[in-house]
Amino acid sequence: MRFPPPAVLATWPKPNYAHPVTRGPALMIVDLTLLSLALICISLRLWVRTRWLRKSWWDDYLMVFAAVFSIGTTVLVILATQRYGWNVHVWDAPYSQLEIGRQASMAGQALFVVASTFVKMSILVSYLRIAPEKSLFRRLVWGTFGLIVLCGIVFLALLFTQCVPISSYWNFLADPGDCIPEGPPLVAQTVINVLTDAMIYALPMPTLFHLKLPALQRIGLMALFGVGALIIVAGSFRAYWVHYVVYDTYDVTWDGFELWVWTAVETNVGVICGCIPALKPLLFRARTRGTPQGSRSFGSVGSRRQKGPMHNDLELDTHALTSSDAWTRVDTQQ
C-alpha cells in the first residue's frame, strides 16, 4: 500500500470512523449467488460422475479441492469488505483496521492462487480423457500442467517472501527496506494468470475439431469447453483492478473493493465453467443406437448394455477417446 504525498493528504476530508460511507451489500449478493451456483455445479458433477456414470477421476477430486478454496476465498472476501475496511474510504479506516485489512489481503491472495491453480489442474486433467495416447495434445497438456503447478508455487513463494519479516507486509511503521515493491510481482501474477487461462481453453479446440463426430456434436463440445472463456474475462477485470489499486490510486480500500469482487468472481466462475463439460449428460440427452427415438436416456440400463463405442456416448466422461483406435471405430460406425 502506497503512502500518499502531502498534497494528496491535504485533499482528504476529516475521518469519519463512526458512520463512514460504505460500498453497500452488492458484493455479498454477487459473490454468494456465484458461490451457490458453484456449489450446485460441483454437486451435480459429483452426482453425475459417482452415481450416474460411476467414472469419477482425478479431475473431479481436484475440482473439489478448488471448490473448497473457492469457498474460503469468498468467505474471506466478504469478511474483508464487511469487517476489515475494504468497503470504506481509506481516510475513514482506523489504523488497526488497515493492518487487519492488509493481513486479509495476503490471505486472500494465497487462497486465490491455490483455488485458481486447482481449477486449472482439474481442467487439464479432464483433457487427458480426450487426449490420444502419445499425441502432441497429450504432451502439451502435461507440459501446461507442469507450468501451472510451477506458477502456483512461485506465486505463493513470492507472496510470503516479499517482506522479511513477513509482518512488515501489514505493519505500516516497518522499515520500507523490509519489502520489495509490491506492484511488479502482483501485476505479473495477474497477467500470467490470464495468459495461462487462455492457453488452457485453447488447448483442446484443435483436438475437438478433428474428432470423428458429426459437425453439430463437435461444435457442441467445443462450445461446452469454450464457455471457460468467461474466466478470461473475469481474470482480465481482476488484472485491471490490480494495476489500478497498486499504481493509480491512494484510496486503496475504496477502489480495492472492486478487486475483491473480481477475485471471488474469478474463483467461483472457474469452478462453474470447469464443471460444465462434466455436466454434458444432464445438458444433452444422448441418442443411442438401436434405441427408439422416445427412449433417449443416457446412462440407462439399456444404453449401458449396448456393445461397442457409440459416438453419442463419447461424453468426455470416459476414457473412450484416449486411444487413437477409438476414433477409428467411431468413424466406421458413422
N, C-alpha and C positions, 0 to 999 in steps of 0.2 A: 504494500500500500504506500503510495507516494505522499509525502508531506507537501501541502500547498504552500506556495510562496506568500509572503506578507500581503502582496497586492490582492491575491485571491481571498485570503483570510479576511481582509477588510470588507469584502463584499458579502460575507456571510451574515445572516441575521442572528439575533440573540438566541441561544439554545433554548429549546422547549422540551425539557425532559419529562414533564408531567403529561402533556397531551400533544405529542408530536403528530404531524401529518404522516399518514401511512399509505401504503400501496393498496390496501384492501384485501379481500379474500379471493381475488381472481386466481392467484397461483394455486391455492388449495383446491379450488374447483377443477381446474385444468389437470393438475397432477393426480388428484385422487380419481378422476374419471379415467385417465390413461392407465393408471396403476390397476384399476378394476378391470379394464379391458385386457391388460397384460396377464393378469391372474386368470381371467376366463380363458384366454388363448392357451396358456401353459397347461391349464387343467384339461381342456379339450384335447390338446396334443397328447398328454399322458394317457388320457382315456382311449384315444384312437390307437396309440401305439401299444399300450399294455393290455387293454381289454378287448379291443376290436381286432386289430391286426396281429397282436401278440408278437411284435417285432421291434421292441424298444432297443435302442443302441446308444452309443456314446454321445451322439449329438443331442439326444433327449436329456441325458444326465447333465451335460454341460449347460444346456439351456435352463435347467432347473437351478443350477448354481447362479447363472446370470440373473434369473428372476429373484433369487434371494438377495443378491447385492443390489438389484434394482429397487427392491422394497426398501432396503437400507438407505439407498440414495434418496428416494422420495421422502422417507420419514425425516432424514436429516435436512433436506431442502425445506420442508415445512417448518421444522424447528428453527432453522436459521433465519427464515423470513418472518416467523411469528414471535420468536422469543429472543433471538440473538442479534437483532438490529439491522438485518439486511432488507428491511422494508421501510426505513426512515432515512431522512437526510443525515449525512454524516455529522453535521453540527448539532443534531438532536439526539445523538447516541452518546451515552456516557462512556468514559474511557474503559471502564470494566467491561461494558457490553461489547465494545470494539475488540477487546482482547479475546473474549469468548467467540465473537464472530470470526476472527482470524483462525482460531482453533477449529471451528466448524468448517471453514473454508478448506483447510488442509485435509480434514477427514472427508469432506465431500469430494475433493479431487481424487483421493485414494479410492473411495467407493466407486466413483465414476470410472476410473481406469480399470478396476477389476471387473465391474459389470460389463463394460464395453468389450474388454478382452474375452470374457467368457461368451458373450453373444457372438463375436466373430469366430471364435474357436468352434462353437456349435454349428454355425452356418458352414464353415469349411469342412467339418467332419461330415455334415449331411451331403456335401458334394461327393464324398467318397462312395456314396450309394449309387451315383450315376457315372462315376469316372471309370472307364475301362482299365483293366489291369495293364501296367507298363505303358500307359498312354502319356502323352505330353501334358494333358489336362491334369492327370493324377499327380504328376511330378510338380506341376505348378501349384496345385492345392497344398501339397506338403511343404513346398517352399514358402508359400504365403503363410501357412500355419506357423512355421518357424519364425517368420518375420513378425507376426502378430505377438507371439509369446515373447520374443526378444524386446519388442517395443514396449509391451506391458511392464516387463522387468525394469527396463531403462527408465521409463516414465516414473515408476514408483521410487526407484533409487534416487532420481533427480529431485523428486518432491521432498523426500525425507532427509536429503543431504545438502539441500541448497542453503541451509542455515546451520551453523555449528557454533554453539549448541542449538538444538532444534527449537528451543523455547524462544530464540531470537526471532523466529518467524512471526510470533504474535506479541512479542514484547517490544512496544514502540520506543522504549528507552534504551534498548540494546545498542551496542556499537554497530554502526552501519557496515563495518568491515566483516561482521559475522556472517553476512548473507551475500550470495551472488545476486545480480539483478534478476528479479522475478519474471520480467516480461519475456525475454528470448526463449527460455525453455517451455514456458506455458503456451506461448503462441505457436512454437514449433510442434508441441504436442497436439494442439487442436488441428493444425494444418495436416500433419501426418495422419491424424485420426480420420479426417475427411478423405484424404487420398487413399488410405487403405480400405475405407468403406467402398469407394468407387471401384477399386481393384477387385474386391470380393464379389461385388454384384455384377461385374463384367465377366468374371472368370467363366461361369457356366454357359454363357449365351452361345458361343460357337458350338459347344457340345450339344446343347438342347436343340439348336437349329438344325443340326445334322442327324438327329435321331431318326430312325426309320419308322416314323409315326405319321399319321395323317396331318396335313398342314394345320388344321384347326387345333389339334391336340398339341402340336409343337408350340403354336402361338400361345395357347392357354398356359402351358408350362412356363414359357418364357415370361408371361405376364405375372404368374404367381411368384417367380423368383425376382422379377424386376420390381415388384412392389417395395422391395427393400430400398429403392432409391429415395424413399421418404426419410430414411436415416441420414442420407447425404444432405438433404435439405435441412433437417434439424441440426446436423453437425455444422453446416455452414453458418446457420444463425448463431450457434454457440461460439464458433470461431470469431465471428464479427464482434460479439459482445465481450469476448475475452480481450480482444485487441482494444476495444473502446474503453473498457474498465481499466486496463493496465496503462494505456498511453494517453487517452483522450479526456479523462475526467478526473476531478478531485473529489466529486461527490460519489465516492465508491459504493457506499452502502445503498444509495438510492438507485443508481444505474446498475449496480451489481445484481439487483433484484431480477433483471432480465436474464442475466447469466444463469442464475439459479433455476429460473423457469426452463430454459432450454437444456440445462443439464439433466433435469428429471424427464423432460420430454424425450430427449435422445435415448436415454436408457430404456424407458418404457416402450417407445416406438421400436427400438431394436428388438426387444423380446417379442412384441406383436408381429413384426414383419418376419422375424426369424421362425415364428411358429406357423405362419400362413401356409407355406408349401406342405407342411406335415398335415394340414387340415384338408387337403385335397379330397379325400374320401367323403368328407362332410359337405364340401362345397359343390362337388360334381359327382353325381351318381354314375357309376361306370356301367357300360353296356357290355355284358359278357356274351361270348359266342355261344350260340345254341340255346340262349335264354330268351323267352318271349319278351316282346317289347314292353309289356306291362309289368314285368317282374325284374326290374333292374335293382339289384341290391348288392352293392359292393360289400364283400366280406361275408355274404350269406353262405350257408352250408352248401347250397347248390353250386355257387360260384367257386368255392374252395375245392370242390371235387372235380372241377374241370381239369383236364390234363393238358400240360404244355403251356408255355407262356402266351398270354393274350395281351395284345398291345394296349387294350383299355385297362388292363390290370397292372400295368407297369406304373405304379402310382408314385414312384420315387420313395416309397415306403419300404421297399425290399431291396435286396442286393441283386435283383434280376438284371439290372443294367450294368453291373460292374464287370461284365465279361464281354468281349467283342463278339463271341458267338451268339450271345443273346440278341444282339442287333440283327444278326443274320437270320436267326429263327423268326424274329418278329417280321422281318422284311418278307420272308417266304410265305407268311400267313396272310399278308395283306392282299 
